[in-house]
């Protein structure tokens, strides 16, 4: 559920508040609760838009040690402790537009808090794009970073055969730089080509479990990775009700 305002007048402050909750469980008894609250404000001053947003993300995961075919249920039960975690983000920024040039400059401050520690992380939040020939060709570049929530729901959505007992760590996207160009070929055809380089800490990876299952489940491990990706997108839109999109990505 959310509530928002849009006032084009320069002396008005726009805001948006969003509140979400989910409950997630599986047939083995693992349970997860998540509360996500965000608030954003912005105000136009001459050609600049000053804004900021705050995010509060609370996650509670209670794993289970019982599932069919469990080989060492007593041993695995010793690690089946509830895991609580809070992600908090503060992101002040300013956006300016002048003669086809759009620039966003900001700073993202994240806190990753669990029962052991609460460590702050700082990331740039910068993007620039330039419109050529009335948006026919728009080159762009950006530098960002963020914390990514790894929850039981997100990991089992990615791999339904993941173990019901796992350690949850959030991924620290320490540095991400991307760039490309987008534009239009005709009144109905648009395109976007992009390259991306990411440095991440604690990326979740899946390995076949050999300790507790008959090698038909996967354990989650975390590693530091560099990811390079390129993508291309072509869209044809005849009307609001009819559009076709073709997209390819290589990692």
C-alpha positions, 0 to 999 in steps of 0.5 A: 500500500502506498500514498503519494502526491505530485505537485508541479509547483516549485514551492510544493514538496512531493512525497511518497510513503510505501508499506509492504509486508509478506509472510512466507513458509514452506511445507517443512515448517520454515517461516519468514516475515518481512516488513518493508517501509519506504518514504521519499520526498522531493522539491523543485528549486529552479531547474534542480530537484532536491530529494531523498528517500529512506528505507527500512527493511526488516526480515525474520527467518526461522528455519526448520531441521525436518524434511523428508530424507534428512540424514542428520536431522539432530546435527542440522537442528543445532544450526536452525536458529532464527535469523533477524536482520534490518537493512536501513537506507538513507539516500539524499540526491539532487537532479538537474536538467539543462539543455538536454543534459540530465544529471543525478548526484547523490549518496546512498548510506546503508546500515546492515544490522543483525544481532552481532553488528551494524556496519555502515556502507557508503555508495555513490549514486550518480547518473548522467544522460544527454538527449540528442536530436529530441531523444532520438539518441540518448547516451548515458552512464552511471555509478552506483552501489547498494545492499541487496536483501537475500531472503529465504523467499528470494533464494528459493524463488531462484532455486526451489531445491535450496535447503530449508536451513541456510545462513542468510547474508545480504549482498554488498554491491560495492561498486557498479558502473554501467553505460550505454545508449537508448533511443528511437528508430521510428515512432513505433520502434525503440532500442536500448544497448547497455554494458555493466560491471559489478563488484559484489561481496557475499553473492549467494551461490548454490552447491549440491548438499552432500551432508544432510540430503540424498544430494537432491538439495542445494546449500547456499554459500557466499563468495566475492565476485566480479560480474560483467554483462552486456544487454540489448533490447528492442521494443515495438509499440503500436498502441498502449494495448499492444507492444512487443519486446525482445531482450537479450543479456550475456553475463 
